[in-house]
Amino acid sequence: MLQLQGLEFAWSAGASPALRFADFEAGQGAQVLLRGPSGSGKSTLLALIAGLLTPRAGRVVVADTDVAALARGARDAWRGKALGFVPQRLHLSESLSVEENLALPFVACGAAVERDRIASVLQRLGLGALAARRPHELSVGQAQRVALARALMRKPPVLLADEPTANLDDAMSDAVLSLLAEAAQETNATLVIATHDARVAARLPGARVLELRA
């Protein structure tokens, strides 16, 4: 579930104009596309939903949790349990292999590492032969798929993806969107994708669209 109410954000106190987002609500299991021109706040809105930024005004309710009302430590714990996030800047650990990067979501919350799931998702994304490589040994598209795989590891109730098809050809774009949609359906997760790629809307025709304006 996702609710936005009276939501505003500014990068500094008193800054004007602030970004203002339309009130919006989507039920658990919904697919939502955030669309709009550069500067309209797509990435910022995803960061607000993830609790990485704090709104100047308004509420962000995700999976029955008022995210902005949580203290910093509680937000981090909530994010690790409830959220899978594929950001534009992938933040893969350069000191770890692909497989070890995918084990991080389990390690971070003290859960047993599910090696079979790691292998299955890597294979599905065409990365099975790259499990031992470090991020710097990957192409941009490969690294993007690793970040997607990491977001899916613990089957979170909310999946966020920021331009997940950027740098991907049509075949791999379709594979990534299929995996996102199927992973969300598997756990009835709410899927929110920020995109300007027409292929995404074509692949997810039932998704609700939230248009943002610069």
C-alpha positions, 0 to 999 in steps of 0.5 A, spaced: 500 500 500 502 507 498 499 513 500 501 520 499 498 526 502 500 533 502 507 531 500 512 537 499 520 536 499 525 542 499 533 540 499 534 546 504 530 549 509 526 555 507 528 553 500 522 555 494 519 553 490 519 546 493 517 540 490 509 538 491 506 531 489 499 530 488 495 526 493 495 519 491 493 512 493 495 505 491 493 498 494 497 493 496 500 489 490 499 495 485 503 497 479 505 504 479 509 508 474 512 515 476 513 519 469 515 526 468 520 530 465 527 531 468 527 535 474 520 533 476 522 529 482 521 522 480 528 520 483 526 524 489 519 521 490 522 514 490 527 516 496 521 519 500 517 513 499 524 509 501 525 513 507 532 516 505 529 523 505 524 527 509 519 531 507 518 538 508 510 537 509 505 531 508 505 524 509 508 518 506 505 511 508 508 505 505 505 498 507 501 501 513 507 505 516 508 512 516 515 512 514 517 520 515 514 519 522 520 513 524 526 515 527 532 514 523 534 507 526 527 505 525 527 507 518 533 503 517 530 497 520 524 498 516 527 499 510 531 492 510 525 488 512 520 492 507 523 494 501 527 492 495 530 498 492 534 499 485 536 506 485 540 509 479 546 509 482 547 502 484 551 502 490 554 495 489 560 493 494 566 493 490 570 489 495 565 483 494 563 479 488 556 479 485 554 473 489 557 476 495 553 482 494 547 478 493 548 475 500 548 482 503 540 483 504 540 476 508 547 478 512 544 485 514 538 482 517 541 476 520 538 471 516 540 465 513 543 466 506 539 463 501 544 460 496 539 457 491 535 463 491 541 467 489 543 462 484 536 462 481 535 469 480 542 470 477 540 465 472 534 468 470 537 475 469 543 472 465 548 473 470 550 466 472 557 465 469 558 472 473 557 470 480 565 470 482 566 477 478 567 484 482 562 490 480 568 493 476 568 487 472 561 488 469 558 492 464 553 498 466 547 493 464 550 487 468 551 491 474 544 494 473 541 487 473 545 485 479 542 491 483 535 488 481 537 481 483 539 484 490 533 488 491 529 482 490 533 477 494 528 477 500 521 478 497 520 485 500 512 487 500 514 493 496 519 494 490 522 501 488 526 501 481 529 508 478 529 507 471 531 500 471 531 499 463 536 504 462 542 502 458 538 495 457 537 492 450 529 490 448 530 483 450 534 484 457 529 490 458 523 485 457 527 480 462 528 485 467 520 488 467 518 480 467 522 479 473 520 485 477 512 484 475 513 476 477 517 477 483 511 483 485 506 478 484 509 472 487 508 476 494 503 481 492 508 486 493 507 494 491 511 495 485 513 503 483 517 504 477 520 511 476 521 511 468 521 515 462 522 509 457 515 507 453 517 500 453 515 500 461 508 502 460 507 497 454 510 492 458 506 493 464 499 496 461 495 495 467 500 499 471 497 506 474 500 512 472 502 518 477 504 524 472 509 529 475 510 536 473 517 540 473 
